[in-house]
Amino acid sequence: VQLVESGGGLVQPGESLRLSCAASGFTFSSYDMRWYRQAQGKERELVATITSAGGSTTYADSVKGRFTISRDNAKNTVYLQMKDLKPEDTAAYYCYARRLPFNAYWGQGTQVTVSS
């Protein structure tokens, strides 16, 4: 089982990034997916969720209207489109796969730094 995030980097405030998380080794289309983030010295925070078929999404209040989660089950990939990035969005971003009751997997994370 692997979840491999990519797309992080250093951007200026107001710019955009798209994160990708490529899944392998499990039936991706059966899993709800989430993006979490963890800033240095802070607890891991849930950013966005998407159901297995992509029909329902949720967002943290801090990113609502700026971030969009989506998935392509044919490509076994989940995305996080981030717009109007702010310095407080600086964090390591992790994707997470879950299928109740027991199956859950984490990616290794990708760093996003927003700084002028």
PyMOL CGO cylinders between C-alpha atoms (Angstrom):
from pymol import cmd
from pymol.cgo import CYLINDER

trace = [
    CYLINDER, 0.00, 0.00, 0.00, 1.30, 3.42, -0.94, 0.3, 1, 1, 1, 1, 1, 1,
    CYLINDER, 1.30, 3.42, -0.94, 0.04, 6.98, -0.86, 0.3, 1, 1, 1, 1, 1, 1,
    CYLINDER, 0.04, 6.98, -0.86, 2.50, 9.36, -2.49, 0.3, 1, 1, 1, 1, 1, 1,
    CYLINDER, 2.50, 9.36, -2.49, 1.88, 13.09, -2.26, 0.3, 1, 1, 1, 1, 1, 1,
    CYLINDER, 1.88, 13.09, -2.26, 3.42, 15.58, -4.65, 0.3, 1, 1, 1, 1, 1, 1,
    CYLINDER, 3.42, 15.58, -4.65, 3.04, 19.18, -5.74, 0.3, 1, 1, 1, 1, 1, 1,
    CYLINDER, 3.04, 19.18, -5.74, 4.20, 21.00, -2.64, 0.3, 1, 1, 1, 1, 1, 1,
    CYLINDER, 4.20, 21.00, -2.64, 6.67, 23.84, -2.72, 0.3, 1, 1, 1, 1, 1, 1,
    CYLINDER, 6.67, 23.84, -2.72, 7.43, 27.44, -1.89, 0.3, 1, 1, 1, 1, 1, 1,
    CYLINDER, 7.43, 27.44, -1.89, 4.96, 30.04, -3.12, 0.3, 1, 1, 1, 1, 1, 1,
    CYLINDER, 4.96, 30.04, -3.12, 4.14, 33.65, -2.40, 0.3, 1, 1, 1, 1, 1, 1,
    CYLINDER, 4.14, 33.65, -2.40, 0.93, 34.75, -0.69, 0.3, 1, 1, 1, 1, 1, 1,
    CYLINDER, 0.93, 34.75, -0.69, -1.98, 34.81, -3.10, 0.3, 1, 1, 1, 1, 1, 1,
    CYLINDER, -1.98, 34.81, -3.10, -0.56, 32.15, -5.38, 0.3, 1, 1, 1, 1, 1, 1,
    CYLINDER, -0.56, 32.15, -5.38, -1.93, 28.68, -6.08, 0.3, 1, 1, 1, 1, 1, 1,
    CYLINDER, -1.93, 28.68, -6.08, -0.73, 25.10, -5.82, 0.3, 1, 1, 1, 1, 1, 1,
    CYLINDER, -0.73, 25.10, -5.82, -2.26, 21.75, -6.65, 0.3, 1, 1, 1, 1, 1, 1,
    CYLINDER, -2.26, 21.75, -6.65, -1.33, 18.78, -4.52, 0.3, 1, 1, 1, 1, 1, 1,
    CYLINDER, -1.33, 18.78, -4.52, -1.71, 15.24, -5.79, 0.3, 1, 1, 1, 1, 1, 1,
    CYLINDER, -1.71, 15.24, -5.79, -1.81, 11.98, -3.91, 0.3, 1, 1, 1, 1, 1, 1,
    CYLINDER, -1.81, 11.98, -3.91, -1.29, 8.84, -5.97, 0.3, 1, 1, 1, 1, 1, 1,
    CYLINDER, -1.29, 8.84, -5.97, -2.57, 5.62, -4.42, 0.3, 1, 1, 1, 1, 1, 1,
    CYLINDER, -2.57, 5.62, -4.42, -1.55, 2.06, -5.07, 0.3, 1, 1, 1, 1, 1, 1,
    CYLINDER, -1.55, 2.06, -5.07, -1.92, -1.35, -3.46, 0.3, 1, 1, 1, 1, 1, 1,
    CYLINDER, -1.92, -1.35, -3.46, -5.57, -1.07, -2.47, 0.3, 1, 1, 1, 1, 1, 1,
    CYLINDER, -5.57, -1.07, -2.47, -8.97, -0.47, -4.07, 0.3, 1, 1, 1, 1, 1, 1,
    CYLINDER, -8.97, -0.47, -4.07, -8.82, 3.31, -4.19, 0.3, 1, 1, 1, 1, 1, 1,
    CYLINDER, -8.82, 3.31, -4.19, -12.39, 3.76, -5.38, 0.3, 1, 1, 1, 1, 1, 1,
    CYLINDER, -12.39, 3.76, -5.38, -13.70, 2.10, -2.20, 0.3, 1, 1, 1, 1, 1, 1,
    CYLINDER, -13.70, 2.10, -2.20, -12.00, 4.54, 0.13, 0.3, 1, 1, 1, 1, 1, 1,
    CYLINDER, -12.00, 4.54, 0.13, -12.99, 7.94, 1.42, 0.3, 1, 1, 1, 1, 1, 1,
    CYLINDER, -12.99, 7.94, 1.42, -10.03, 10.31, 1.13, 0.3, 1, 1, 1, 1, 1, 1,
    CYLINDER, -10.03, 10.31, 1.13, -8.87, 13.19, 3.27, 0.3, 1, 1, 1, 1, 1, 1,
    CYLINDER, -8.87, 13.19, 3.27, -6.20, 15.85, 3.29, 0.3, 1, 1, 1, 1, 1, 1,
    CYLINDER, -6.20, 15.85, 3.29, -4.68, 16.83, 6.60, 0.3, 1, 1, 1, 1, 1, 1,
    CYLINDER, -4.68, 16.83, 6.60, -1.99, 19.34, 7.37, 0.3, 1, 1, 1, 1, 1, 1,
    CYLINDER, -1.99, 19.34, 7.37, 0.40, 19.88, 10.23, 0.3, 1, 1, 1, 1, 1, 1,
    CYLINDER, 0.40, 19.88, 10.23, 2.23, 23.10, 10.85, 0.3, 1, 1, 1, 1, 1, 1,
    CYLINDER, 2.23, 23.10, 10.85, 5.42, 23.07, 12.86, 0.3, 1, 1, 1, 1, 1, 1,
    CYLINDER, 5.42, 23.07, 12.86, 4.64, 22.84, 16.55, 0.3, 1, 1, 1, 1, 1, 1,
    CYLINDER, 4.64, 22.84, 16.55, 0.92, 22.33, 15.99, 0.3, 1, 1, 1, 1, 1, 1,
    CYLINDER, 0.92, 22.33, 15.99, -1.47, 19.40, 15.93, 0.3, 1, 1, 1, 1, 1, 1,
    CYLINDER, -1.47, 19.40, 15.93, -2.48, 17.74, 12.68, 0.3, 1, 1, 1, 1, 1, 1,
    CYLINDER, -2.48, 17.74, 12.68, -5.56, 19.44, 11.23, 0.3, 1, 1, 1, 1, 1, 1,
    CYLINDER, -5.56, 19.44, 11.23, -8.22, 18.02, 8.93, 0.3, 1, 1, 1, 1, 1, 1,
    CYLINDER, -8.22, 18.02, 8.93, -8.38, 20.17, 5.80, 0.3, 1, 1, 1, 1, 1, 1,
    CYLINDER, -8.38, 20.17, 5.80, -10.77, 18.46, 3.39, 0.3, 1, 1, 1, 1, 1, 1,
    CYLINDER, -10.77, 18.46, 3.39, -12.63, 15.21, 2.82, 0.3, 1, 1, 1, 1, 1, 1,
    CYLINDER, -12.63, 15.21, 2.82, -14.18, 13.49, -0.17, 0.3, 1, 1, 1, 1, 1, 1,
    CYLINDER, -14.18, 13.49, -0.17, -16.31, 10.38, -0.30, 0.3, 1, 1, 1, 1, 1, 1,
    CYLINDER, -16.31, 10.38, -0.30, -15.31, 7.31, -2.26, 0.3, 1, 1, 1, 1, 1, 1,
    CYLINDER, -15.31, 7.31, -2.26, -17.35, 8.18, -5.34, 0.3, 1, 1, 1, 1, 1, 1,
    CYLINDER, -17.35, 8.18, -5.34, -16.59, 11.87, -5.03, 0.3, 1, 1, 1, 1, 1, 1,
    CYLINDER, -16.59, 11.87, -5.03, -20.16, 12.86, -4.42, 0.3, 1, 1, 1, 1, 1, 1,
    CYLINDER, -20.16, 12.86, -4.42, -19.63, 14.71, -1.17, 0.3, 1, 1, 1, 1, 1, 1,
    CYLINDER, -19.63, 14.71, -1.17, -16.89, 17.00, 0.11, 0.3, 1, 1, 1, 1, 1, 1,
    CYLINDER, -16.89, 17.00, 0.11, -16.25, 18.91, 3.31, 0.3, 1, 1, 1, 1, 1, 1,
    CYLINDER, -16.25, 18.91, 3.31, -13.75, 21.60, 4.24, 0.3, 1, 1, 1, 1, 1, 1,
    CYLINDER, -13.75, 21.60, 4.24, -12.24, 23.19, 7.29, 0.3, 1, 1, 1, 1, 1, 1,
    CYLINDER, -12.24, 23.19, 7.29, -13.56, 26.70, 7.82, 0.3, 1, 1, 1, 1, 1, 1,
    CYLINDER, -13.56, 26.70, 7.82, -10.05, 28.07, 7.40, 0.3, 1, 1, 1, 1, 1, 1,
    CYLINDER, -10.05, 28.07, 7.40, -9.83, 26.87, 3.78, 0.3, 1, 1, 1, 1, 1, 1,
    CYLINDER, -9.83, 26.87, 3.78, -13.45, 26.99, 2.65, 0.3, 1, 1, 1, 1, 1, 1,
    CYLINDER, -13.45, 26.99, 2.65, -13.78, 28.89, -0.61, 0.3, 1, 1, 1, 1, 1, 1,
    CYLINDER, -13.78, 28.89, -0.61, -10.05, 28.66, -1.33, 0.3, 1, 1, 1, 1, 1, 1,
    CYLINDER, -10.05, 28.66, -1.33, -9.32, 24.92, -1.45, 0.3, 1, 1, 1, 1, 1, 1,
    CYLINDER, -9.32, 24.92, -1.45, -11.01, 22.25, -3.56, 0.3, 1, 1, 1, 1, 1, 1,
    CYLINDER, -11.01, 22.25, -3.56, -10.64, 18.52, -3.07, 0.3, 1, 1, 1, 1, 1, 1,
    CYLINDER, -10.64, 18.52, -3.07, -11.31, 16.20, -5.98, 0.3, 1, 1, 1, 1, 1, 1,
    CYLINDER, -11.31, 16.20, -5.98, -10.48, 12.70, -7.10, 0.3, 1, 1, 1, 1, 1, 1,
    CYLINDER, -10.48, 12.70, -7.10, -10.02, 10.67, -10.24, 0.3, 1, 1, 1, 1, 1, 1,
    CYLINDER, -10.02, 10.67, -10.24, -10.79, 7.04, -9.47, 0.3, 1, 1, 1, 1, 1, 1,
    CYLINDER, -10.79, 7.04, -9.47, -9.56, 5.99, -12.91, 0.3, 1, 1, 1, 1, 1, 1,
    CYLINDER, -9.56, 5.99, -12.91, -6.13, 7.39, -12.00, 0.3, 1, 1, 1, 1, 1, 1,
    CYLINDER, -6.13, 7.39, -12.00, -6.22, 6.38, -8.32, 0.3, 1, 1, 1, 1, 1, 1,
    CYLINDER, -6.22, 6.38, -8.32, -5.43, 9.96, -7.41, 0.3, 1, 1, 1, 1, 1, 1,
    CYLINDER, -5.43, 9.96, -7.41, -6.86, 12.58, -5.09, 0.3, 1, 1, 1, 1, 1, 1,
    CYLINDER, -6.86, 12.58, -5.09, -6.11, 16.27, -5.52, 0.3, 1, 1, 1, 1, 1, 1,
    CYLINDER, -6.11, 16.27, -5.52, -6.14, 19.40, -3.42, 0.3, 1, 1, 1, 1, 1, 1,
    CYLINDER, -6.14, 19.40, -3.42, -6.35, 22.59, -5.43, 0.3, 1, 1, 1, 1, 1, 1,
    CYLINDER, -6.35, 22.59, -5.43, -5.26, 25.49, -3.24, 0.3, 1, 1, 1, 1, 1, 1,
    CYLINDER, -5.26, 25.49, -3.24, -5.86, 29.09, -4.25, 0.3, 1, 1, 1, 1, 1, 1,
    CYLINDER, -5.86, 29.09, -4.25, -5.15, 32.43, -2.58, 0.3, 1, 1, 1, 1, 1, 1,
    CYLINDER, -5.15, 32.43, -2.58, -2.60, 30.81, -0.32, 0.3, 1, 1, 1, 1, 1, 1,
    CYLINDER, -2.60, 30.81, -0.32, -1.75, 32.51, 2.94, 0.3, 1, 1, 1, 1, 1, 1,
    CYLINDER, -1.75, 32.51, 2.94, 1.27, 32.24, 5.23, 0.3, 1, 1, 1, 1, 1, 1,
    CYLINDER, 1.27, 32.24, 5.23, -0.91, 30.38, 7.74, 0.3, 1, 1, 1, 1, 1, 1,
    CYLINDER, -0.91, 30.38, 7.74, -1.39, 27.63, 5.14, 0.3, 1, 1, 1, 1, 1, 1,
    CYLINDER, -1.39, 27.63, 5.14, 2.27, 26.73, 5.58, 0.3, 1, 1, 1, 1, 1, 1,
    CYLINDER, 2.27, 26.73, 5.58, 2.40, 23.11, 6.71, 0.3, 1, 1, 1, 1, 1, 1,
    CYLINDER, 2.40, 23.11, 6.71, 3.17, 19.57, 5.73, 0.3, 1, 1, 1, 1, 1, 1,
    CYLINDER, 3.17, 19.57, 5.73, 0.15, 18.20, 3.87, 0.3, 1, 1, 1, 1, 1, 1,
    CYLINDER, 0.15, 18.20, 3.87, -0.80, 14.54, 4.15, 0.3, 1, 1, 1, 1, 1, 1,
    CYLINDER, -0.80, 14.54, 4.15, -3.34, 12.44, 2.34, 0.3, 1, 1, 1, 1, 1, 1,
    CYLINDER, -3.34, 12.44, 2.34, -5.27, 9.77, 4.20, 0.3, 1, 1, 1, 1, 1, 1,
    CYLINDER, -5.27, 9.77, 4.20, -7.37, 6.90, 2.93, 0.3, 1, 1, 1, 1, 1, 1,
    CYLINDER, -7.37, 6.90, 2.93, -10.09, 5.32, 5.01, 0.3, 1, 1, 1, 1, 1, 1,
    CYLINDER, -10.09, 5.32, 5.01, -12.57, 2.51, 4.60, 0.3, 1, 1, 1, 1, 1, 1,
    CYLINDER, -12.57, 2.51, 4.60, -14.56, 1.64, 7.67, 0.3, 1, 1, 1, 1, 1, 1,
    CYLINDER, -14.56, 1.64, 7.67, -14.29, -0.16, 9.94, 0.3, 1, 1, 1, 1, 1, 1,
    CYLINDER, -14.29, -0.16, 9.94, -10.59, -0.90, 10.03, 0.3, 1, 1, 1, 1, 1, 1,
    CYLINDER, -10.59, -0.90, 10.03, -8.65, 0.15, 6.95, 0.3, 1, 1, 1, 1, 1, 1,
    CYLINDER, -8.65, 0.15, 6.95, -6.69, 3.41, 6.99, 0.3, 1, 1, 1, 1, 1, 1,
    CYLINDER, -6.69, 3.41, 6.99, -3.50, 4.57, 5.33, 0.3, 1, 1, 1, 1, 1, 1,
    CYLINDER, -3.50, 4.57, 5.33, -1.33, 7.70, 5.46, 0.3, 1, 1, 1, 1, 1, 1,
    CYLINDER, -1.33, 7.70, 5.46, 0.97, 9.26, 2.92, 0.3, 1, 1, 1, 1, 1, 1,
    CYLINDER, 0.97, 9.26, 2.92, 4.41, 10.58, 3.77, 0.3, 1, 1, 1, 1, 1, 1,
    CYLINDER, 4.41, 10.58, 3.77, 3.50, 14.24, 3.32, 0.3, 1, 1, 1, 1, 1, 1,
    CYLINDER, 3.50, 14.24, 3.32, 4.50, 17.13, 1.10, 0.3, 1, 1, 1, 1, 1, 1,
    CYLINDER, 4.50, 17.13, 1.10, 5.63, 20.52, 2.38, 0.3, 1, 1, 1, 1, 1, 1,
    CYLINDER, 5.63, 20.52, 2.38, 3.82, 23.71, 1.43, 0.3, 1, 1, 1, 1, 1, 1,
    CYLINDER, 3.82, 23.71, 1.43, 5.48, 26.98, 2.37, 0.3, 1, 1, 1, 1, 1, 1,
    CYLINDER, 5.48, 26.98, 2.37, 3.77, 30.30, 1.75, 0.3, 1, 1, 1, 1, 1, 1,
    CYLINDER, 3.77, 30.30, 1.75, 6.13, 33.22, 2.20, 0.3, 1, 1, 1, 1, 1, 1,
    CYLINDER, 6.13, 33.22, 2.20, 7.06, 36.47, 0.55, 0.3, 1, 1, 1, 1, 1, 1,
]
cmd.load_cgo(trace, "trace")
